[in-house]
Structures are given as structure tokens and as C-alpha cells.
Amino acid sequence: MKRLGWEKEGLREVVVGCLTEEMCDEIEEKNGEWLEEVDEEEMERRFWWYREEEVKPAYWLVSKEREVVS
């Protein structure tokens, strides 16, 4: 992500679909302070647009959830 010039400041949510686990590992290694790998169950919980029956990448990286302070 940083190689593309993307910085986490100002981004509200980032979702990256990876074709291989190795691709996700490489991206997460360089951006792990703000991206994390999630499974299909977590994708369904966090994103209304995610539907399991559609064809999608097998691996996902998303912005780490922010703590909600009340």
C-alpha cells in the first residue's frame, strides 16, 4: 500500500482482496500497523455488501477496527 503512495491518514476504511495468502502476507508485513487479515465470517460481520455466494478473493485485509470510546 505504501508503495502505491497510500497513507492511512485520512482513509476511513480500506479493504484489499488478495488472490493468494502470500500476497496478503506481503502486504500485511509492510502495513500491519493498520491492516489486518480477516476471514469470511468477519467480512460478513463488518461489511453489509459482502455476500458469501458471490465469487470473491479468498483472502482479505481490512483496516483495523478503531476502539469506540463512550
Protein Blocks (a to p, Z undefined) as FASTA:
>chain_A
ZZnopafehpabdcdddfbfklmmmmmmmmmmmpccddfklmmmmpmklcfkbccdfbdc
ddddddddZZ
